[in-house]
């Protein structure tokens, strides 16, 4: 199978791949102890979630993001499958690789942004991702190793979706440093998801290229158009990002693009909906 992708997003490219080095840290968010064994809160890992619920408290950046187990009587009303689809389609955790944890719990934050307020013990679905490979420019490998003592949550990202009605929805990026650069964060932003959106052909095919038209989702941004397939068949996919939370947005505008389908005689449409991290 061959791929031809045209991306509108800037990418870091280089021959050095850095696997983020992560360490656990002691909790600093009181009271941050497990009701089961009294252990301190720590970054997520094995045993953090059972039956899709957080069973021990976890934290990033010494408590700036804190998740505690919800009472067993508390049940989320926002569907688990929908929350998982939105979380793993967030560009912040896309790309596959690394480790993940997903579950229901009560989330508290001590970081805000102009469009993301702090929350306290909000019932939510939370997906954590860490340990992904990072592509760096050409630099000595030794300079690409962050200090784990100064950055206890290096490389961790959390995507939060409210468990009652999908609100709030935000992404938390822990204080991290990669590729020998200075640490940045922690930070929060509105959560977004990558969607495969509808398209339709316009005009006549000209040689190996086909013109297509599509409408971006509300407040959406084009990510890429791609063509996959063998010589006789081609599958076209148009990906765009859109906020998880409903926002006031301008009316959608029809856009066009030209894609190279080679000699394919059969043109197919890619599946629609969220693009999971394992497929990016």
N, C-alpha and C positions, 0 to 999 in steps of 0.2 A: 504494500500500500504506500502511496506517495502522498505527501502533504505540500500544499502551497498556501502560505499564510501571509496576509498583509495586515500589520498591526499599526494602530494609531498611538500606542503607548510607548514611551521611552523605555529602553531596557539596558541594564548593566551587562556587558559581555566581557569576557576575559577568560584566560585559561586556568585561573586559580579558583577552585571550588572550596568554600569554607563551610564545614559542618559546625554549626553553633555549639559551643561547649557550655553545658548547663550544669548548675549545681543547685542543691536544695539549700534553703535558708530557714533559720529559726523564725517563728512568728513574732510579730511586734504589734498585733492588733488585738487588744484585750477586750473581752476574754476570747482567746483563740485556742481553745482546746477541744479535742474530740470528746463527744459524750460517751463514746465507746471505751476509749483507753486512756484518755487524758493527754494524748500526744499533742505537741504544738502544731499550729497550722503551717503549711508548707506548699510549695508549688505542686500542681497536680501530677499524678503518676499512677502506677499500679495500685489498685485498691481504693482509689479515690471515689469511684462510682460503682454502685451495684444496683442492678435492675433499673437503670436509667435515672438514678437519684444519687446526688452527692451524699456520702455517708460519713465523711470527715471534713473538717474545715480546710480550705485551701486559700492561698493568698499569692499575690505577686507584689513585688516592690515593697516588701515589709508592710503589707496591709493596705496599700493604696487601692488595690482591688482585692476584695475579701468575699469568699463564698462559704456559706455555712449550710449544713443540712436543713432542709425544710421539715416541719412537723409531718409525721406520717399521715396525719389526717388531711393535710393540704394537698389538693389535686390540681394540676394545671388544666386549664380549659383550652389553651391554644394548642392545636394538635402537635404531637411530638414529631411526626413525619414531616410536617410543613416547616417546623422550626429547624429541624436538622437540614432540610433541603436549602433553606435560606442561609443558615450559618456556613455550611460547607461550600456554598457558592460565593461567599464573600471573597473578593480579591486578596484580602489580607491573609487568608489561609489557603489560597488556591495554589496549585502547583504540585500537590502530592508530596510524598516523602515526609520524614519526621514522624512524630508521635502525636496522638490526639486523645482527648477525653471529652465526652459529651454527657450532660445530665441536667437534672432539675434541682435547683437550690435557691437560696436567698442571697442576693448579691448586694454588696455595699461598695461604693467608690469614694475616693478622696481626691479625685482629679476631675476637672471640668473643662469645657470649651464653650465658645459662644453659642453653639447649637446643641450642646450636650450638658445637661445639669448633673450634679451629683445625685446619687440615689442611696437609699438606706433600706436594707432588708427587703428588697423588691423580689417577689417570686419571678423566676426567669429560667429559661433554658440557656445554658452556657456551654459553648464549645471552646476548648483550649487546643492550641497547636504550638509545637516547639520542635527544635532540632532539625529544621529544614535546611537543605543545602542552599548556600548563598553564593551567587556568582560575583566575583570581585575583579576589579582591574588588575593588571600585572603589578604585584607587589610581593616582597619577600614573605614567605609563609609565616615566619616568626612574628611579623608585625600584625598578622591577622588574628592573633589570639587575645581575646579580651580578658580582663581580670575578673575571675568569678567571684572574688571577695567583694569587689566594688559593685558588681552587677549581678546580684543573686538571681535575677529573673531574666538574664540575657536571652533574647530570642523568643520569648513567650508572647503569644497573641491570644486574646480572648474575644469572642464575638457573643454578645448578649442579646437575647430576644425575650421581651416580656411574656410571661407564661399565661397571662389572662387574655390579652387581645393583641399580642405582638408588639406592644409599645411599653417601654422604650425599646429601641433597637440601636445598639452602638458597638463600636469596636474599640477595644483597649489594647494598646501596644506598650509592652513593658520597656523600661529603660534598658537600652541595648547599644552595643557597639560591634560593628563588623568591618572587615577589610582594613583594619588599622586606623579607622576614623574615630573621631571623638564621639562619646556616648550621646544619645539623644533620647528624649522621652523622660517619664512616661507620658502618653497622650491618649486622648479619646476623640473619636470622630463618629459621625452618623454611619451606621452600618449600611453597606450596599451589597447587592448580589449581582452576579453575572448571569444573564439569561441568553439562551438561544432564541432569537425572535423570528417571526414570519417574514418571508420575502417572496416576491413573485417576479418572473422574467418580464422585461419590457423590450419592445422592438424585436428585431431579428438578430439571430446569432451572426457574428462577423468572424469568420475563420474559427479560431480557437477561443474567442472571448464571447461572453454573454453579459448583457446588461441586466441588472436586477434592481428592484425598488423595494424599500422597506421604510417603516416608521419606528423611530426610537421610542422606548417606553417613557412614561412620565419622568421628567428630569433626567433622562437617560443620556449616556455617552457611548459612542461607538468604541468597541474594543478591537474587533478584528473581523475580517471576512476570510474564510478558509475554504479550500476545496480538497476533498479526500477521495480516493478511489483508484481503480485500475484503469486500463486503457479504454474499456467499453462503458464504464459507469463512473459518474462523478457525484459526490454528495457535497452540497454547498451549505455552509453554516455561517450565520451572521450573529456575532455576540455583542451584547451591550450591557452596561451596568446601569442599575437604578437603585435609589434608596429603598431600604426595607420599610421605613415609615412613610405613610402617605403625606405628601407635601403639596402645596400650591405650585403648579407647574404650568408653563405655557402650553398651548395646544400643540400636539405633535405635528411635525413637518415631514413630508415624504422626501426621502433622500435616495440617490441612485449610486451605483458602483458598477464597475466592470470586473469580471472575474475570469480567470483562465481555466477553461474546462478541458483543454487539450482536444483529443479526438473522440471524447466520450459521446456515445449516441444516446445514453440514458442519463438524465439529470434528476437527481433525487434531492429532497429537502431533509436536512438534519432534524432530529427530534427537537421539539420545542421545550422550553422551561429552564429551570436552574441548571447550571453547568457544574457538576460536582468537582471537588478539588482533585479527585483521582483521574479525571479526564482532561485536566488542563496542563 
